[in-house]
């Protein structure tokens, strides 16, 4: 992936809740759209990584709530 995607993933990996990922996507919505237009392959890879991160965070949140 490109530098933009790498930096985004570096930031997102430190998130502890789905709400933080929601904030990231909301705050960077226009930049992510621009990235998608300029580099569709890298953007698709980033999208898959973000979706994986969201699933991981949601599982952790669910497990924490059940405990």
N, C-alpha and C positions, 0 to 999 in steps of 0.2 A: 504494500500500500504506500501511498504517498506520505509526505511529511505532515500534511494537515490531518489525515486519518490517524497517523501514529500519535500525534499530539493529543487529539481528541480521546483516543483510547487510553493514553497515559493518564489523562485527567479523570476519565470515567472509572478506571480501575480502582480508584480510591474511594468511590462512593459507597455509602453504607445503606442507602434506602432507594426504593423506586422513585420517591419524591425528588431526590437529588437528580436523578436521570431525567425526570420530567422537566425539572428546571433547566437543565443543560439543553435539552432539545427545544424547549420553548424560547430560551434566550438566544439560541443560535439558529433558529429556524431559517432565517434569510441566508445566513452563511452556508448552512447545509444545503439549501436549494441551489445556491450558486455553485457549490462544490459538485452537486449532482449534475448540473448543466455542463460544467467544465471537464469533469472526470467521472463519467458514469460507472466505469468498472471499479474504480477505487471507492466511489460512493456506495456502490452496492455491497462491496466487502465491508465497509464501515457499518452500513445498515445491519448486516447480518451479525456483526460483532456487538452492536448496540442492542439488538434484539436478544442475543445470548446473555448479555450483561443484565438486561431487564428480567429475563427469566430467572437468572441466578439470584438477583436481589429480591424478587418476589417470593422465591422459594425460601430464602433466608428469613424474610419478613413473616411468612406464614409459619415457619418453624418456630420463630421467636414468639409469635403470638400464641402458639399452641403450648408452649412450655410453661 
